[in-house]
Amino acid sequence: MTSAERISDLQRKLADGLATIDPHHRLLGRPVSYRIIDGRTLEITFRDVAGIADTEVLGVKRVIGQECFCSVSPQSAERLLVRFVVPLK
């Protein structure tokens, strides 16, 4: 599977799976961006997130379906940036 196919597959999985794992809509409907880093890693960034629970992070990792890393950082006093870094194998 090419990187483009893998990214498309991850986008579809997230679009289908967020409604199930995000009952409080903390990620669902938030601005999301996808960026390839070094041609081998995909960074998925959710912006304007009011809050996130560990169960929601674990749910996104399950939807992605492979090992990935998550970081949460302040975007503003009230909003967070939630980033998932996924190796493109």
SEFIRO-813755 format. One record per residue: x, y, z of N, C-alpha, C, O in turn. Coordinates in nm, 2 decimals. Example, Ala and Ser with C-alpha at 12.3 -4.5 7.8 and 13.67 -1.06 7.14 Angstrom:
TIVEX  1.32  -0.57  0.78  1.23  -0.45  0.78  1.32  -0.33  0.78  1.42  -0.33  0.85
TIVEX  1.28  -0.22  0.71  1.37  -0.11  0.71  1.29  0.00  0.79  1.34  0.11  0.80
This chain:
TIVEX  0.08  -0.12  0.00  0.00  0.00  0.00  0.09  0.12  0.00  0.18  0.13  0.08
TIVEX  0.06  0.22  -0.09  0.14  0.34  -0.10  0.11  0.43  0.02  0.01  0.41  0.09
TIVEX  0.19  0.53  0.04  0.16  0.63  0.15  0.03  0.70  0.13  -0.04  0.72  0.22
TIVEX  0.00  0.74  0.00  -0.12  0.81  -0.03  -0.24  0.72  0.00  -0.34  0.77  0.06
TIVEX  -0.23  0.59  -0.03  -0.34  0.50  0.00  -0.36  0.48  0.15  -0.47  0.47  0.20
TIVEX  -0.24  0.47  0.22  -0.25  0.46  0.37  -0.31  0.58  0.43  -0.39  0.56  0.52
TIVEX  -0.28  0.70  0.39  -0.33  0.82  0.44  -0.48  0.82  0.42  -0.56  0.86  0.50
TIVEX  -0.52  0.79  0.30  -0.67  0.79  0.26  -0.74  0.69  0.35  -0.85  0.72  0.39
TIVEX  -0.68  0.57  0.37  -0.74  0.47  0.46  -0.76  0.52  0.60  -0.86  0.50  0.67
TIVEX  -0.65  0.59  0.65  -0.66  0.65  0.79  -0.77  0.75  0.80  -0.84  0.76  0.90
TIVEX  -0.78  0.84  0.70  -0.88  0.94  0.70  -1.02  0.88  0.70  -1.11  0.93  0.77
TIVEX  -1.04  0.78  0.62  -1.17  0.71  0.62  -1.20  0.65  0.75  -1.31  0.66  0.80
TIVEX  -1.10  0.58  0.81  -1.12  0.51  0.94  -1.16  0.62  1.05  -1.25  0.59  1.13
TIVEX  -1.09  0.73  1.05  -1.12  0.83  1.15  -1.26  0.89  1.12  -1.34  0.91  1.22
TIVEX  -1.29  0.92  1.00  -1.43  0.97  0.97  -1.54  0.88  1.01  -1.64  0.92  1.07
TIVEX  -1.52  0.75  0.99  -1.62  0.65  1.03  -1.62  0.62  1.18  -1.72  0.60  1.24
TIVEX  -1.50  0.62  1.24  -1.49  0.58  1.38  -1.51  0.69  1.49  -1.54  0.65  1.60
TIVEX  -1.49  0.81  1.45  -1.49  0.92  1.56  -1.63  0.93  1.62  -1.64  0.95  1.74
TIVEX  -1.74  0.91  1.54  -1.87  0.92  1.60  -1.89  0.81  1.71  -1.97  0.84  1.80
TIVEX  -1.83  0.70  1.69  -1.85  0.59  1.79  -1.76  0.61  1.92  -1.81  0.59  2.03
TIVEX  -1.64  0.66  1.90  -1.55  0.67  2.02  -1.55  0.81  2.08  -1.49  0.83  2.19
TIVEX  -1.62  0.90  2.02  -1.62  1.04  2.07  -1.76  1.09  2.11  -1.81  1.18  2.04
TIVEX  -1.82  1.03  2.21  -1.96  1.06  2.24  -1.98  1.21  2.28  -2.10  1.26  2.26
TIVEX  -1.88  1.28  2.33  -1.89  1.42  2.37  -1.85  1.52  2.26  -1.85  1.64  2.29
TIVEX  -1.82  1.46  2.15  -1.78  1.54  2.03  -1.66  1.64  2.06  -1.66  1.75  2.02
TIVEX  -1.57  1.59  2.13  -1.45  1.67  2.16  -1.36  1.68  2.04  -1.29  1.78  2.02
TIVEX  -1.35  1.57  1.96  -1.27  1.57  1.84  -1.36  1.58  1.71  -1.32  1.65  1.61
TIVEX  -1.47  1.52  1.72  -1.56  1.52  1.60  -1.61  1.66  1.57  -1.66  1.73  1.65
TIVEX  -1.59  1.69  1.44  -1.63  1.83  1.40  -1.52  1.94  1.42  -1.54  2.05  1.38
TIVEX  -1.41  1.90  1.48  -1.30  2.00  1.50  -1.22  2.01  1.38  -1.21  1.91  1.30
TIVEX  -1.16  2.12  1.35  -1.07  2.13  1.24  -0.95  2.03  1.25  -0.89  2.02  1.36
TIVEX  -0.93  1.95  1.15  -0.82  1.85  1.15  -0.73  1.87  1.03  -0.78  1.90  0.92
TIVEX  -0.60  1.85  1.05  -0.51  1.86  0.94  -0.42  1.74  0.94  -0.40  1.67  1.04
TIVEX  -0.38  1.70  0.82  -0.29  1.59  0.80  -0.16  1.64  0.73  -0.16  1.71  0.63
TIVEX  -0.05  1.60  0.79  0.08  1.64  0.74  0.18  1.53  0.74  0.20  1.46  0.83
TIVEX  0.25  1.51  0.62  0.35  1.40  0.61  0.48  1.46  0.66  0.52  1.57  0.62
TIVEX  0.55  1.39  0.75  0.68  1.43  0.80  0.78  1.33  0.75  0.77  1.21  0.77
TIVEX  0.89  1.38  0.68  1.00  1.30  0.63  0.95  1.18  0.54  1.02  1.09  0.52
TIVEX  0.83  1.19  0.48  0.78  1.09  0.39  0.75  0.96  0.45  0.71  0.86  0.38
TIVEX  0.77  0.94  0.58  0.74  0.82  0.65  0.65  0.82  0.77  0.61  0.72  0.83
TIVEX  0.61  0.94  0.81  0.53  0.96  0.93  0.41  1.06  0.89  0.43  1.16  0.82
TIVEX  0.30  1.03  0.95  0.18  1.12  0.93  0.15  1.18  1.06  0.14  1.11  1.16
TIVEX  0.13  1.31  1.06  0.09  1.39  1.18  -0.06  1.43  1.16  -0.09  1.50  1.06
TIVEX  -0.14  1.39  1.25  -0.29  1.42  1.24  -0.31  1.52  1.36  -0.29  1.48  1.47
TIVEX  -0.35  1.64  1.33  -0.37  1.74  1.43  -0.51  1.79  1.44  -0.57  1.84  1.34
TIVEX  -0.57  1.78  1.55  -0.71  1.83  1.58  -0.69  1.97  1.65  -0.61  1.97  1.75
TIVEX  -0.75  2.07  1.60  -0.74  2.21  1.66  -0.87  2.24  1.74  -0.98  2.18  1.71
TIVEX  -0.86  2.34  1.82  -0.98  2.39  1.89  -1.05  2.29  1.98  -1.18  2.29  1.98
TIVEX  -0.98  2.20  2.04  -1.04  2.09  2.12  -1.05  2.15  2.27  -0.96  2.20  2.33
TIVEX  -1.17  2.14  2.32  -1.20  2.20  2.45  -1.14  2.11  2.56  -1.10  2.16  2.67
TIVEX  -1.13  1.98  2.54  -1.08  1.89  2.64  -1.07  1.75  2.58  -1.14  1.72  2.48
TIVEX  -0.99  1.66  2.64  -0.98  1.53  2.59  -0.96  1.43  2.70  -0.88  1.46  2.79
TIVEX  -1.02  1.32  2.70  -1.00  1.22  2.80  -0.91  1.10  2.75  -0.90  1.08  2.63
TIVEX  -0.85  1.03  2.84  -0.76  0.92  2.80  -0.84  0.82  2.72  -0.79  0.76  2.63
TIVEX  -0.97  0.79  2.76  -1.05  0.69  2.68  -1.07  0.74  2.54  -1.07  0.65  2.45
TIVEX  -1.08  0.87  2.51  -1.09  0.91  2.37  -0.96  0.90  2.30  -0.96  0.86  2.18
TIVEX  -0.85  0.93  2.36  -0.72  0.91  2.30  -0.70  0.76  2.26  -0.66  0.73  2.15
TIVEX  -0.73  0.67  2.36  -0.72  0.53  2.33  -0.81  0.48  2.22  -0.78  0.40  2.14
TIVEX  -0.93  0.54  2.22  -1.03  0.51  2.11  -0.97  0.55  1.97  -0.99  0.47  1.88
TIVEX  -0.91  0.67  1.96  -0.85  0.71  1.83  -0.74  0.61  1.80  -0.73  0.57  1.68
TIVEX  -0.66  0.57  1.89  -0.55  0.48  1.86  -0.61  0.35  1.81  -0.55  0.28  1.72
TIVEX  -0.72  0.30  1.87  -0.78  0.18  1.83  -0.83  0.19  1.68  -0.82  0.10  1.60
TIVEX  -0.89  0.30  1.65  -0.95  0.33  1.52  -0.83  0.33  1.42  -0.84  0.28  1.31
TIVEX  -0.72  0.40  1.45  -0.61  0.40  1.36  -0.55  0.26  1.34  -0.51  0.23  1.23
TIVEX  -0.56  0.18  1.44  -0.53  0.03  1.42  -0.38  0.00  1.42  -0.35  -0.11  1.38
TIVEX  -0.29  0.09  1.46  -0.15  0.05  1.47  -0.09  0.14  1.57  -0.15  0.23  1.62
TIVEX  0.04  0.11  1.61  0.11  0.19  1.71  0.11  0.33  1.66  0.15  0.36  1.54
TIVEX  0.08  0.43  1.75  0.09  0.57  1.72  0.11  0.64  1.85  0.10  0.58  1.96
TIVEX  0.15  0.77  1.84  0.18  0.85  1.96  0.08  0.97  1.96  0.05  1.02  1.85
TIVEX  0.05  1.01  2.08  -0.04  1.13  2.09  0.03  1.23  2.19  0.09  1.20  2.29
TIVEX  0.01  1.36  2.15  0.05  1.47  2.24  -0.06  1.57  2.24  -0.13  1.59  2.15
TIVEX  -0.07  1.63  2.36  -0.18  1.73  2.38  -0.10  1.86  2.43  -0.03  1.85  2.53
TIVEX  -0.13  1.97  2.36  -0.06  2.09  2.40  -0.16  2.21  2.40  -0.26  2.20  2.32
TIVEX  -0.14  2.31  2.47  -0.23  2.43  2.47  -0.22  2.50  2.34  -0.11  2.52  2.28
TIVEX  -0.34  2.53  2.29  -0.35  2.62  2.17  -0.38  2.76  2.22  -0.32  2.86  2.16
TIVEX  -0.46  2.77  2.32  -0.49  2.90  2.38  -0.53  2.87  2.53  -0.51  2.75  2.57
TIVEX  -0.58  2.96  2.60  -0.62  2.94  2.74  -0.73  2.84  2.75  -0.74  2.77  2.85
TIVEX  -0.82  2.83  2.65  -0.94  2.75  2.66  -0.93  2.63  2.56  -1.02  2.54  2.57
TIVEX  -0.84  2.63  2.47  -0.84  2.52  2.36  -0.71  2.45  2.36  -0.60  2.50  2.39
TIVEX  -0.71  2.32  2.31  -0.60  2.24  2.30  -0.57  2.20  2.15  -0.66  2.20  2.07
TIVEX  -0.45  2.16  2.13  -0.41  2.09  2.00  -0.38  1.95  2.04  -0.31  1.92  2.13
TIVEX  -0.45  1.85  1.97  -0.43  1.71  1.99  -0.37  1.65  1.87  -0.43  1.66  1.76
TIVEX  -0.24  1.60  1.88  -0.17  1.55  1.77  -0.15  1.40  1.78  -0.11  1.35  1.89
TIVEX  -0.17  1.33  1.68  -0.14  1.19  1.67  -0.03  1.17  1.56  -0.05  1.22  1.45
TIVEX  0.07  1.10  1.59  0.18  1.07  1.50  0.18  0.93  1.47  0.19  0.84  1.55
TIVEX  0.16  0.90  1.34  0.15  0.76  1.29  0.26  0.72  1.19  0.27  0.79  1.09
TIVEX  0.33  0.62  1.22  0.43  0.57  1.12  0.36  0.52  1.00  0.26  0.44  1.01
TIVEX  0.40  0.55  0.88  0.34  0.50  0.75  0.43  0.38  0.71  0.53  0.39  0.64
TIVEX  0.38  0.26  0.75  0.46  0.14  0.73  0.43  0.09  0.59  0.48  -0.02  0.55
